[in-house]
Amino acid sequence: MQFPLGFWDLSLWTAIVTIILLVTSELLSPYYGRTGIIINRHRLRIAAMILAFIFLGTVAYRIYEIITKA
């Protein structure tokens, strides 16, 4: 049985989730006023940055594949 998600799907998923997390962390910023949501913004931003680096790693791997096949 083959895993249903490919490398392209993983890259796309990490890009979308990263954008959502970064936007959420900015909207919870104190510059936009008080929010009633109790979320640790620092941890949310760290999670978003980790996913961003994973996304950049997948992009770098795909670029490497393109260069080495040519």
C-alpha positions in Angstrom: 0.0 0.0 0.0 1.4 3.4 -1.0 1.3 6.5 1.1 -1.5 8.7 -0.3 0.4 12.0 0.0 3.4 12.8 -2.2 6.3 15.2 -1.8 4.4 17.9 -3.7 1.4 17.5 -1.4 3.5 17.8 1.7 5.2 21.0 0.4 1.8 22.5 -0.4 0.4 21.6 3.0 3.3 23.1 4.9 3.0 26.3 2.8 -0.7 26.7 3.6 -0.4 25.9 7.3 2.6 28.2 7.7 0.7 31.1 6.1 -2.3 30.5 8.4 -0.1 30.3 11.5 1.8 33.5 10.7 -1.3 35.4 9.9 -2.9 34.2 13.1 0.2 35.2 15.2 0.1 38.7 13.6 -3.6 39.1 14.3 -3.1 38.2 18.0 -0.5 40.9 18.2 -1.1 43.5 20.9 -1.1 46.3 18.2 -4.5 45.2 17.1 -6.1 45.6 20.5 -7.2 43.2 23.2 -8.3 39.8 22.1 -10.0 37.3 24.4 -8.0 34.4 23.0 -5.5 32.8 25.4 -2.8 31.5 23.0 0.9 31.8 23.6 1.9 33.9 20.6 5.6 33.0 21.0 5.0 29.3 20.7 2.6 29.9 17.8 5.3 31.9 15.9 7.9 29.3 16.7 5.7 26.6 15.2 5.1 28.7 12.1 8.8 29.3 11.6 9.6 25.6 12.0 7.0 24.8 9.3 8.4 27.6 7.2 11.9 26.1 7.3 10.4 22.6 6.5 8.7 24.2 3.5 11.9 25.9 2.4 13.7 22.6 2.8 11.2 20.8 0.5 11.6 23.6 -2.1 15.4 23.4 -1.9 15.2 19.6 -2.4 13.0 20.0 -5.4 15.4 22.6 -6.9 18.3 20.2 -6.2 16.4 17.4 -8.1 15.8 19.7 -11.0 19.4 20.8 -11.2 20.9 17.3 -10.9 18.5 15.8 -13.6 19.5 18.4 -16.2 
